[in-house]
Amino acid sequence: MTFRDFDFDERLLEGLDAIGFDKPTPIQEKTIPLALAGHDLIACAQTGTGKTAAYILPIINKLIKTENRHLNTLIIAPTRELALQIDQQVEGLGYFVGVSSISIFGGNDGATWDQQRKAMESGADIIIATPGRLISFIASGKIDFSHLEHLILDEADRMLDMGFYDDIVRIISSLPKKRQTLLFSATMPPKIRALASKILTNPQEVNIAVSKPAEGIQQQAYVVYDAQKPTLLRHILSSSDDQSIIIFSNSKENVKKLGYEISKAGVSVKAFHSDLEQSEREAILNQFRNRQLQVLIGTDILARGIDVEGIGLVINYETPLDAEDYIHRIGRTARAQKTGTAITFINEKDQNKFVRIEKLIGKEISKLPLPTEIGEGPVFNPVLKKSRPFNKRRNFKKKTK
């Protein structure tokens, strides 16, 4: 199947040819016809599967044929990084057909707020926004949604995990009831289905390869004491020839600490965290994309917040707190049918977490021997906790009263 099978406007097809888009990904193949037909949609697909183009292309195709242009589409994303990423894709896909967009998000100065306000007042076809900043603009009366035709929620599960449920409901109450709504989520827990039932009308459903890492990822692990991790990390970095490496940690404090320690070893590295100004974060991501920076360290915000081709190595300095986060983290490598390596450090306390990850992905991950200079690590011997004998203990207490 090619993009020409979708009966897109010839101007859009010419643009896709110019940027080398030929064959749709599975999520695009299944969702684009439904979106073009005007259906509401709930789609389950991981990052890296091409889901952004899956909803952007049908909208651009409709906008090309619209004479009186107004604010047509609202895209809500959980983080500023994802909002910027989506905006860049809209700009790239819509460049040849004159579709305009703007991303609005918090964490910046008053000048940026004013710039975003002026851009919206001058008119944009598509707005990409984070929930908090969008509510601020709605409260100020600076957005006219009266002609809105499309609402898209991207990474809906992430937004609910971040506590945005009430914000999303409030935003949707300000939108026209007659609209097309597309909801994209990497997972489909009950809370997502409950939200979908509130905001979608007779939706079609598409599921694409949920919770399975790309085949091109070589997954490995080291069982290691915390005190051995810094030495092991330096060993891996010094022996790697990958030009782009991401290291994940579970806390902002460890991200900062690791950035400092690795930089002392002469490695080109930056720590990416919420204490940085927005301009600093954007500069770091641009350096990383342009291969001016070899190593990027961050928390799970990086697992869904960036889209960079050619990341060869992902290191989980700490085992992810949630099994699903493991999927998103290692999904930064082996994108677009390429290959990559994902290495996870497992201390003695995190062995049960790692077993849950293996159960989720349906395979056992190789535990590599530690380099001889590091010494022996803990034995990998997870003991899954059994449920407590609650009833027996309760009955015992009754008898001894």
LINWO-V827045 format. One record per backbone hydrogen bond with DSSP energy under -0.5 kcal/mol. CO is the residue of the C=O (numbers start at 1). NH is the residue of the N-H. Records with the same first field share a line. If there is no record, write none. Layout:
# LINWO-V827045
CO: NH  NH
This chain:
# LINWO-V827045
2: 5
3: 6  8
4: 7
9: 12  13
10: 14
11: 15
12: 16
13: 17
14: 18
15: 19
16: 21
17: 20
20: 22
22: 3
25: 29
26: 30
27: 31
28: 32
30: 34
31: 35
32: 36
33: 37
34: 39
35: 38
40: 204
41: 183
42: 206
43: 45  185
44: 208
46: 49
50: 54
51: 55
52: 55  56
53: 57
55: 59
56: 60
57: 61
58: 62
59: 63
60: 64
61: 65
62: 65
63: 66
65: 67
67: 69
70: 72
72: 149  150
73: 127
74: 152
75: 129
76: 154
79: 83
80: 84
81: 85
82: 86
83: 87
84: 88
85: 89
86: 90
87: 91
88: 92
89: 93
90: 94
91: 95
94: 97  98  99
95: 98
100: 126
102: 128
104: 130
107: 278
109: 113
110: 114
111: 115
112: 116
113: 117
114: 118
115: 119
116: 120
117: 121
118: 122
119: 123
125: 72  73
126: 102
127: 75  129
128: 104
129: 77
130: 134
131: 135
132: 136
133: 137
134: 138
135: 139
136: 140
137: 141  142
138: 141
143: 145
145: 148  176
149: 180
150: 74
151: 182
152: 76  154
153: 184
155: 159
156: 160
157: 161
158: 162
159: 164
160: 163
164: 168
165: 169
166: 170
167: 171
168: 172
169: 173
170: 174
171: 174
172: 175
177: 179
179: 181
180: 151
181: 41
182: 153  184
183: 43
184: 156
185: 45
189: 192  193
190: 194
191: 195
192: 196
193: 197
194: 198
195: 198  199
196: 200
200: 202
201: 40
204: 42
206: 44
209: 212
214: 217
216: 218  340
217: 219
218: 342
219: 366
220: 344
221: 368
222: 224  346
225: 228  229
226: 229  230
228: 232
229: 233
230: 234
231: 235
232: 236
233: 237
234: 238
235: 239
236: 240
237: 240
244: 312  313
245: 296
246: 315
247: 298
248: 317  318
251: 255
252: 256
253: 257
254: 258
255: 259
256: 260
257: 261
258: 262
259: 263
260: 264
261: 265
262: 265  267
263: 266
267: 269
268: 294  295
270: 297
271: 273
273: 276
277: 281
278: 282
279: 283
280: 284
281: 285
282: 286
283: 287
284: 288
285: 289
286: 290
287: 292  293
288: 291
294: 245
295: 270
296: 247
297: 272
298: 249
299: 302
300: 303  304
301: 304  305
302: 306
308: 311
310: 312
311: 334
312: 341
313: 246
314: 343
315: 248  317
316: 345
322: 326
323: 326  327
324: 328
325: 329
326: 330
327: 331
329: 332
330: 333
335: 338
339: 334
340: 218
341: 314
342: 220
343: 316
344: 222
345: 347
346: 224
347: 350
348: 351
350: 354
351: 355
352: 356
353: 357
354: 358
355: 359
356: 360
357: 361
358: 362  363
366: 221  368
368: 223
371: 374  375
379: 381
382: 384
388: 390
389: 393
390: 394
391: 395
392: 396
393: 397
394: 398
395: 399
396: 400
398: 401
